[in-house]
């Protein structure tokens, strides 16, 4: 199976859901052009209130469409952009990627995975119980956060639904993803 971009989304305001667009432009070191979370320093409202000068490790939010399939079995209807992601993927196990993995998207854009998105209570505002559906436990009882991954933009470019995704793993020991 080829890894593909299923949808691209952005929102100029701090809304939970983001409308689907035909294309988005990724800007190196900033994020998605025209998105409220773009910028070199943190943009998430709770983080800005605490530490506004930290680097923005959450420039691009990616979610795997396989999560939508999984939560549908529990009665949830999730479509691209609903959970606030910028890029919806299919065919790449985002949660299994190590920190520093790079994804080539569209016309030369490259993002680098920085960590996991921590599911938040706002998901229950979309559909009650969705937050719990985006959490699990591994064999050791440790939490599994399924709400996608966060990335920074290394190389800018245009990204659209249907674009291929090429994954490049970092050299050396692989560091498991943690929430950012």
C-alpha positions as CSV (number, residue, x, y, z in Angstrom):
1,X,0.0,0.0,0.0
2,X,1.3,3.4,-0.9
3,X,1.2,6.1,1.8
4,X,-0.9,9.0,0.8
5,X,-2.2,12.4,1.9
6,X,-6.0,12.0,2.2
7,X,-6.9,15.7,3.0
8,X,-5.3,19.0,4.0
9,X,-6.8,21.5,6.4
10,X,-6.2,24.9,8.0
11,X,-7.9,27.5,10.1
12,X,-6.9,31.1,10.7
13,X,-8.5,31.1,14.1
14,X,-8.0,28.8,17.1
15,X,-10.9,26.5,16.4
16,X,-10.9,22.8,17.3
17,X,-11.9,21.7,13.8
18,X,-10.3,23.0,10.5
19,X,-12.0,23.2,7.1
20,X,-10.7,21.0,4.3
21,X,-8.8,22.9,1.6
22,X,-7.7,21.9,-1.9
23,X,-4.1,22.6,-1.0
24,X,-2.1,24.1,1.8
25,X,1.4,25.7,1.7
26,X,3.9,24.6,4.2
27,X,6.5,27.3,5.2
28,X,9.9,26.2,6.4
29,X,10.3,26.9,10.1
30,X,6.8,28.2,10.5
31,X,4.0,25.7,9.6
32,X,0.9,26.0,7.5
33,X,0.5,29.3,5.8
34,X,-2.7,31.0,7.1
35,X,-3.1,28.6,10.1
36,X,-3.5,29.9,13.6
37,X,-0.7,27.5,14.8
38,X,1.9,28.7,12.3
39,X,5.0,30.5,13.7
40,X,8.5,29.9,15.1
41,X,7.3,30.0,18.7
42,X,4.5,28.2,20.5
43,X,0.9,29.1,19.3
44,X,-1.2,26.8,21.4
45,X,-3.1,29.2,23.6
46,X,-2.4,27.4,27.0
47,X,1.3,27.2,26.1
48,X,1.5,30.8,25.1
49,X,0.1,31.8,28.4
50,X,2.8,29.8,30.3
51,X,5.9,30.0,28.1
52,X,5.5,32.1,24.9
53,X,9.1,32.0,23.8
54,X,9.5,28.2,23.4
55,X,10.1,26.9,19.9
56,X,6.9,25.8,18.1
57,X,7.2,22.0,17.9
58,X,3.5,21.8,16.9
59,X,3.6,23.6,13.5
60,X,1.8,20.8,11.6
61,X,-0.6,18.3,13.1
62,X,-0.9,15.0,11.2
63,X,-3.6,12.3,11.8
64,X,-3.8,8.8,10.3
65,X,-7.2,8.1,8.7
66,X,-6.9,4.6,10.1
67,X,-7.9,6.2,13.5
68,X,-11.2,7.4,11.9
69,X,-11.8,3.7,10.9
70,X,-11.0,2.5,14.4
71,X,-13.3,5.0,16.2
72,X,-16.1,4.4,13.8
73,X,-16.3,0.9,15.2
74,X,-17.2,2.6,18.5
75,X,-20.0,4.6,16.9
76,X,-18.0,7.8,16.2
77,X,-18.1,9.7,12.9
78,X,-14.8,11.5,12.3
79,X,-13.9,13.1,9.1
80,X,-10.7,15.0,8.0
81,X,-10.2,18.3,9.8
82,X,-12.7,17.5,12.6
83,X,-9.9,16.8,15.2
84,X,-7.9,19.9,14.1
85,X,-5.3,18.2,12.0
86,X,-3.6,19.9,9.0
87,X,-2.7,16.7,7.2
88,X,-4.8,13.5,7.1
89,X,-2.7,10.4,6.0
90,X,-3.4,6.8,5.1
91,X,-0.9,4.0,4.8
92,X,1.8,5.3,7.2
93,X,1.9,4.2,10.9
94,X,2.4,7.7,12.3
95,X,2.4,6.6,15.9
96,X,5.2,4.1,15.4
97,X,7.5,6.7,13.8
98,X,10.5,7.8,15.9
99,X,11.2,11.4,16.8
100,X,13.1,13.0,14.0
101,X,11.5,10.9,11.2
102,X,10.9,13.0,8.1
103,X,7.9,12.8,5.8
104,X,8.2,14.2,2.2
105,X,4.8,15.5,1.2
106,X,3.6,17.0,-2.1
107,X,5.8,19.3,-4.1
108,X,9.0,19.0,-2.1
109,X,7.6,19.8,1.4
110,X,9.4,18.0,4.2
111,X,8.1,17.8,7.8
112,X,10.0,16.3,10.8
113,X,8.1,14.5,13.5
114,X,8.6,16.1,17.0
115,X,6.1,14.1,19.1
116,X,2.6,13.0,19.8
117,X,-0.5,15.1,20.1
118,X,-2.1,14.5,23.5
119,X,-5.8,14.0,23.2
120,X,-7.7,16.8,25.0
121,X,-11.1,17.3,26.5
122,X,-12.2,19.4,23.5
123,X,-12.6,16.1,21.6
124,X,-15.6,15.4,23.9
125,X,-17.1,18.7,22.7
126,X,-17.2,17.2,19.2
127,X,-18.6,13.9,20.3
128,X,-19.0,12.7,23.9
129,X,-16.5,9.9,24.6
130,X,-14.2,10.7,21.6
131,X,-11.3,11.6,23.9
132,X,-11.4,8.2,25.6
133,X,-11.7,6.6,22.1
134,X,-8.4,8.3,21.2
135,X,-6.6,6.8,24.2
136,X,-5.6,3.2,24.9
137,X,-3.2,1.2,27.0
138,X,-0.3,-1.0,26.0
139,X,0.5,-4.4,27.5
140,X,2.4,-2.7,30.3
141,X,-0.6,-0.4,31.1
142,X,1.1,2.6,29.6
143,X,-1.1,5.1,27.8
144,X,-1.3,5.0,24.0
145,X,-2.1,8.5,22.6
146,X,-3.8,8.0,19.2
147,X,-4.7,11.6,18.2
148,X,-1.9,12.0,15.7
149,X,1.6,13.4,15.7
150,X,3.1,16.9,15.6
151,X,5.8,18.1,13.2
152,X,7.9,21.1,12.2
153,X,8.4,22.2,8.6
154,X,11.9,21.6,7.3
155,X,11.3,22.4,3.6
156,X,8.3,24.3,2.4
157,X,5.9,23.4,-0.5
158,X,2.4,22.8,-1.6
159,X,0.5,19.8,-0.2
160,X,-2.8,18.4,-1.5
161,X,-5.0,15.3,-1.2
162,X,-3.6,12.5,-3.3
163,X,0.0,13.4,-2.8
164,X,2.4,10.5,-1.9
165,X,4.2,10.4,1.4
166,X,7.8,9.2,1.6
167,X,9.2,8.4,5.1
168,X,12.8,8.8,6.0
169,X,13.9,7.4,9.4
170,X,16.6,9.2,11.4
171,X,20.0,7.5,11.7
172,X,21.2,6.1,15.1
173,X,19.0,4.9,17.9
174,X,15.3,5.7,17.5
175,X,13.6,7.7,20.1
176,X,10.0,6.9,20.9
177,X,7.5,9.7,20.5
178,X,6.3,11.5,23.6
179,X,3.6,14.2,23.8
180,X,4.8,17.7,22.8
